[in-house]
Amino acid sequence: MRKDERFSFYSHSLGALASMIGTIILIVITSKSSVLMMLSIVYGISITMLFSASALYHAKKRSEDENSIWRKMDHLAIFIMIAGTYTPISFIFLEGKWRWGIIIAQWSLVVLGALFKFFFLRSPRYISAGIYLAMGWMAVLIMGKIFSVMTPEQITYLIAGALSFTAGAIIYMMKRPNPLPERVGFHGIFHVFILMGGLFHYLMVLDAVNNTIALVMK
């Protein structure tokens, strides 16, 4: 493994392990509701895939502009993570056409993103970051609807996660700040913000699932 990839590898390996544990917790909590359990599994797989694919890519990475399957899977996993996070949130907090419209739109963008990544992998990084941000900030279309039914804690987790992911995307695009490039660098800082965003959104999903289960069991 390259010396400058160690931080990226270990940080997202930790994220992958935490995601697996978090997924098990969600499955246990939702064991009495098949729908909520399925939503939890979709979400859990998506975040576990994100961190696992990232860790594998950085373990196998040989050059910055390589056209490897590991790099493609790393980039594709970001699309899957975004859609996977939207799925339980849309199902729990939205109804009717908005619920299914957002879910279908997100997974359609995953398909488009997959085609883009596999055929135009070497395009400028601002294009990729722009697509990720467009998917992530689709929430502005439903913000009023979901904020009206979310708890203050859930709203805080949602916003904190969105800001963390956005800050990470900006760092990824700008390649700044870039301290200790041979050990951490801008990409390592980007990884830290992705971990933070993942944690905040996990706490949001966990709280939403807990509250929904409590209502179901009444």
Steps between C-alpha positions, in 0.01 A plus 500: 500500500625849416607703801277794405196268482524355849291765673228475236502120526489480879246781545246345265574147623389632838194646328420163340524320834284761673245475216473123541443536874251781441310290247468213747363743760239628252396146406457403866294813570273444198460123543125536565434698180593337169469830309724694737745211510523498121555876495771460765671227297500716185646790695751284687626332184541837329714657771701180553563484126617862497769455762599148390543601135700804604730298727558238228577764240758671720656166590536410130570847360809538281458841334280809528336462158475123475208343314456207739186314603578597861485870416177456306338313789621762746333777300185298431458424870453872569191507278367189673561646846309819419200311357519246782474780757208666322305172486407455870465874558266545203295195597464602864444875464324535163177369353354427158665639188773682691609182679531292185606790279809570710589132539465432126691819410788409730541145373464618140793734563695203637455327163600815311793550735615143442496550124686828539766354728565194288526690171628844603712423806774749410270802472580806720436440869266800524252313276489202737477723806223699332292186439551385858392840632195508270389162634572597858329837487187363333377530858421868437198381298353326803652698785174664605315169496753300701589779744133522600503139622861461615610549859749783576770237555436340161513839327829578674653168392374548144647850464827410674544202268418702189747773597771241574454333161492839326820613671661172396390548139647853494832374639497222239443751218750761623767253620546732796598506782781256431712452815752217515423379144724196543293376795157665519452774243175649372359155424545388858315809623229427243469152653457646849210717383339200328527303825341789689218530246440127513484505879252789515271344242519162672386664824213660306391166352539325837284760674238490222480121512480499879214749501313318224535164676366658819189616311454161330522314831237716675 
